[in-house]
Amino acid sequence: MLSETEKYDKRGLNSLILRLLGLAAMTVDYVYTYLIEGRFWVMNLEWFAFPIFAFLLAEGFQKTSDKRLYLRRLIVFAIISEFPYDYLNSARAFSMERQSVMLTLLIGYLCMWLVSIIRAKAGNVALTGISAAVISFIGTFAATRMNAYMGRYGIIIIMIFHIALNVTYSRLFELGAFMVLVLTIASDYMSTKPMGGYIYSVPSQIFALLALIPIALYSGKRGPNTRPLKIAYYAAYPLITLVIALLFTRSTGL
């Protein structure tokens, strides 16, 4: 496995910049999805934002000195995020129709933790690989059944980044895995253009590939990492969702 010095260019983007980029993409996606009528390409930016969140989750899991504290933080903000997200999507304080991105991240975190425990105890590549596949399947099943944000694809993306952290050519692995993922699940085409007697379609999932550009520029540095900033980062999602939910319900009269 490559060391941090070998693996990252220190002149790139730190984790704070990636977080802000992901939050900005998610906010624009929500604004165009809920507040602005019409079908715009920016309504597909969830496929750009989520891989960034998934990558930061995998990085955070790998580097954290207290996995239990990290887990507790995810649980707390997953609970806090449900009210504004349910209110945004159903105008009710609680709904099982759709669950927020925080639940997806929580499930993905538990999957990574289980895989890391088995890896540490087994010390066998084949057994670890089989276990990772089984645990990932259970995670995707849980995310689908619970109607978590991005569903099974969210868990797959998280596990891609988790596995990539333990391979030599991590960026090439991520690119290959994402290309397979995009080609496999291509749906909800945001653009279809006839050209030269053929019809060319651009799937929404192409944004997942574009997200790999800022991720590839990640320097391996945290950037400012004070406790208030950590809390602000997690609190930003439910706050942004709540504001958009209030604006949406006010504009629609729900």
C-alpha positions as CSV (number, residue, x, y, z in Angstrom):
1,M,0.0,0.0,0.0
2,L,1.3,3.5,-0.8
3,S,2.1,5.9,2.0
4,E,0.2,9.1,2.3
5,T,3.2,11.0,0.9
6,E,3.4,8.8,-2.1
7,K,-0.4,8.6,-2.7
8,Y,-1.3,12.2,-2.7
9,D,-0.1,15.5,-4.2
10,K,0.1,17.9,-1.3
11,R,-0.6,20.8,-3.5
12,G,-4.2,19.7,-4.3
13,L,-7.5,20.2,-2.6
14,N,-8.0,19.6,1.1
15,S,-11.0,17.9,2.6
16,L,-12.7,21.2,3.6
17,I,-12.7,22.4,0.0
18,L,-14.1,19.0,-1.1
19,R,-16.8,19.2,1.6
20,L,-17.8,22.7,0.5
21,L,-17.9,21.6,-3.2
22,G,-20.1,18.6,-2.3
23,L,-22.5,20.8,-0.3
24,A,-22.6,23.4,-3.0
25,A,-23.5,20.8,-5.7
26,M,-26.2,19.3,-3.4
27,T,-27.7,22.7,-2.7
28,V,-27.9,23.6,-6.3
29,D,-29.5,20.2,-7.1
30,Y,-32.1,20.7,-4.3
31,V,-32.9,24.2,-5.4
32,Y,-33.5,23.2,-9.0
33,T,-35.4,20.0,-8.0
34,Y,-37.8,21.6,-5.6
35,L,-37.9,25.4,-6.2
36,I,-37.4,26.0,-9.9
37,E,-39.8,24.4,-12.4
38,G,-38.4,22.7,-15.5
39,R,-36.0,19.9,-16.3
40,F,-32.4,21.2,-16.0
41,W,-29.2,19.3,-16.1
42,V,-28.3,20.8,-12.7
43,M,-31.1,18.6,-11.2
44,N,-28.7,15.7,-11.6
45,L,-25.9,17.1,-9.5
46,E,-26.7,14.6,-6.7
47,W,-24.6,12.2,-8.8
48,F,-21.7,14.7,-8.5
49,A,-22.2,15.5,-4.8
50,F,-22.7,12.0,-3.4
51,P,-19.4,10.5,-4.6
52,I,-17.6,13.4,-2.9
53,F,-19.4,12.7,0.4
54,A,-18.7,8.9,0.0
55,F,-15.0,9.5,-0.7
56,L,-14.7,11.8,2.4
57,L,-16.5,9.2,4.5
58,A,-14.1,6.5,3.4
59,E,-11.2,8.8,4.0
60,G,-12.5,9.7,7.4
61,F,-13.1,6.1,8.4
62,Q,-9.5,5.3,7.4
63,K,-7.9,8.2,9.3
64,T,-10.1,8.6,12.4
65,S,-8.6,7.7,15.7
66,D,-12.0,7.1,17.3
67,K,-14.4,5.1,15.1
68,R,-17.1,4.9,17.8
69,L,-17.2,8.7,18.1
70,Y,-17.4,9.0,14.3
71,L,-20.3,6.5,14.3
72,R,-22.1,8.3,17.1
73,R,-21.8,11.5,15.1
74,L,-23.3,9.9,12.0
75,I,-26.2,8.4,14.0
76,V,-27.0,11.8,15.7
77,F,-27.1,13.7,12.4
78,A,-28.9,10.9,10.6
79,I,-31.7,11.3,13.1
80,I,-31.6,15.1,13.0
81,S,-31.6,15.1,9.1
82,E,-34.7,13.0,8.8
83,F,-37.3,15.6,9.9
84,P,-36.3,18.3,7.3
85,Y,-35.8,15.7,4.5
86,D,-39.1,14.0,5.2
87,Y,-40.8,17.4,5.4
88,L,-39.3,18.3,2.1
89,N,-40.4,15.2,0.3
90,S,-43.8,14.5,1.9
91,A,-44.7,17.6,3.9
92,R,-44.8,15.4,7.0
93,A,-42.5,15.3,10.0
94,F,-41.9,11.6,9.5
95,S,-42.2,9.4,6.5
96,M,-40.7,6.1,5.3
97,E,-41.1,7.0,1.6
98,R,-37.5,8.4,1.3
99,Q,-34.6,8.7,3.8
100,S,-31.8,11.2,3.8
101,V,-28.2,10.9,2.6
102,M,-27.1,10.7,6.2
103,L,-28.7,7.3,6.5
104,T,-26.9,6.1,3.4
105,L,-23.6,7.3,4.8
106,L,-24.4,5.6,8.2
107,I,-25.1,2.2,6.5
108,G,-22.0,2.6,4.4
109,Y,-19.9,3.4,7.5
110,L,-21.1,0.2,9.2
111,C,-20.3,-1.8,6.1
112,M,-16.7,-0.5,6.0
113,W,-16.3,-1.1,9.7
114,L,-17.4,-4.8,9.4
115,V,-15.1,-5.3,6.5
116,S,-12.1,-3.8,8.3
117,I,-12.8,-6.0,11.4
118,I,-12.8,-9.1,9.2
119,R,-9.7,-8.0,7.4
120,A,-7.8,-7.5,10.7
121,K,-8.9,-10.8,12.1
122,A,-8.7,-13.0,9.0
123,G,-5.5,-11.6,7.4
124,N,-6.6,-13.4,4.2
125,V,-7.2,-11.6,1.0
126,A,-9.7,-14.1,-0.4
127,L,-11.7,-14.3,2.8
128,T,-11.7,-10.5,3.1
129,G,-12.9,-10.2,-0.5
130,I,-15.7,-12.6,-0.1
131,S,-16.7,-11.0,3.2
132,A,-16.6,-7.5,1.6
133,A,-18.9,-8.7,-1.2
134,V,-21.4,-10.3,1.3
135,I,-21.4,-7.3,3.6
136,S,-21.8,-4.9,0.6
137,F,-24.8,-6.9,-0.6
138,I,-26.4,-6.8,2.9
139,G,-25.7,-3.0,2.9
140,T,-27.3,-2.5,-0.5
141,F,-30.3,-4.5,0.5
142,A,-30.7,-2.5,3.7
143,A,-30.4,0.8,1.9
144,T,-32.9,-0.3,-0.7
145,R,-35.4,-1.6,1.8
146,M,-35.1,1.6,3.9
147,N,-35.5,3.8,0.9
148,A,-32.2,5.5,1.7
149,Y,-30.9,8.3,-0.5
150,M,-29.2,6.9,-3.7
151,G,-30.3,3.4,-2.5
152,R,-28.0,0.5,-3.3
153,Y,-25.9,2.6,-5.6
154,G,-24.9,4.8,-2.6
155,I,-23.5,1.8,-0.7
156,I,-21.7,0.5,-3.8
157,I,-20.0,3.9,-4.3
158,I,-19.0,4.1,-0.7
159,M,-17.5,0.6,-0.8
160,I,-15.7,1.4,-4.1
161,F,-13.8,4.2,-2.3
162,H,-13.2,2.0,0.8
163,I,-11.6,-0.8,-1.3
164,A,-9.7,1.7,-3.4
165,L,-7.9,2.9,-0.3
166,N,-6.3,-0.5,0.0
167,V,-5.1,-0.9,-3.6
168,T,-2.0,0.4,-5.2
169,Y,-3.5,2.3,-8.2
170,S,-6.4,3.6,-6.3
171,R,-7.4,6.4,-8.8
172,L,-7.4,3.9,-11.7
173,F,-9.4,1.5,-9.7
174,E,-12.0,4.2,-8.9
175,L,-12.2,5.3,-12.5
176,G,-12.7,1.7,-13.8
177,A,-15.2,0.9,-11.2
178,F,-17.2,4.1,-11.8
179,M,-17.2,3.5,-15.6
180,V,-18.6,0.0,-15.0
181,L,-21.2,1.5,-12.6
182,V,-22.3,4.3,-14.9
183,L,-22.6,1.9,-17.9
184,T,-24.5,-0.6,-15.8
185,I,-27.0,1.7,-14.2
186,A,-27.3,4.4,-16.9
187,S,-30.9,5.7,-16.7
188,D,-32.8,9.0,-16.5
189,Y,-31.1,10.5,-19.5
190,M,-30.6,14.2,-19.1
191,S,-29.9,14.9,-22.7
192,T,-30.7,13.1,-26.0
193,K,-29.4,14.4,-29.3
194,P,-29.9,13.0,-32.8
195,M,-26.6,13.3,-34.8
196,G,-25.6,11.7,-38.0
197,G,-28.5,9.3,-38.1
198,Y,-27.8,8.1,-34.5
199,I,-29.3,9.2,-31.2
200,Y,-26.8,9.9,-28.5
201,S,-27.9,10.0,-24.9
202,V,-26.1,11.4,-21.8
203,P,-27.1,9.6,-18.6
204,S,-27.4,11.5,-15.3
205,Q,-24.8,9.2,-13.8
206,I,-22.1,10.9,-15.9
207,F,-21.7,13.3,-13.1
208,A,-20.4,10.5,-10.9
209,L,-17.4,10.3,-13.3
210,L,-17.0,14.1,-13.2
211,A,-16.8,13.9,-9.4
212,L,-13.6,11.9,-9.7
213,I,-11.8,15.0,-11.0
214,P,-11.9,17.0,-7.7
215,I,-11.4,13.7,-5.8
216,A,-8.2,13.0,-7.8
217,L,-7.0,16.5,-6.8
218,Y,-7.4,15.7,-3.1
219,S,-4.1,16.5,-1.3
220,G,-4.6,14.2,1.6
221,K,-4.8,17.2,4.0
222,R,-7.7,17.9,6.2
223,G,-7.5,21.7,6.1
224,P,-9.0,23.6,9.0
225,N,-10.4,20.9,11.3
226,T,-11.7,22.5,14.5
227,R,-14.6,21.0,16.4
228,P,-17.0,23.8,15.4
229,L,-16.1,23.3,11.7
230,K,-16.8,19.5,12.0
231,I,-20.2,20.2,13.6
232,A,-21.0,22.9,11.1
233,Y,-20.2,20.5,8.2
234,Y,-22.7,17.9,9.5
235,A,-25.3,20.5,10.5
236,A,-25.1,22.2,7.1
237,Y,-27.0,19.4,5.4
238,P,-30.2,19.4,7.7
239,L,-30.2,23.2,7.8
240,I,-30.0,23.6,4.0
241,T,-32.7,20.9,3.6
242,L,-34.9,22.6,6.2
243,V,-34.6,26.0,4.5
244,I,-35.4,24.5,1.1
245,A,-38.3,22.5,2.6
246,L,-39.8,25.6,4.1
247,L,-39.5,27.6,0.9
248,F,-40.9,24.7,-1.1
249,T,-44.0,24.1,1.1
250,R,-44.6,27.9,1.2
251,S,-44.4,28.2,-2.6
252,T,-46.7,25.1,-3.2
253,G,-49.1,25.8,-0.3
254,L,-48.6,22.4,1.2
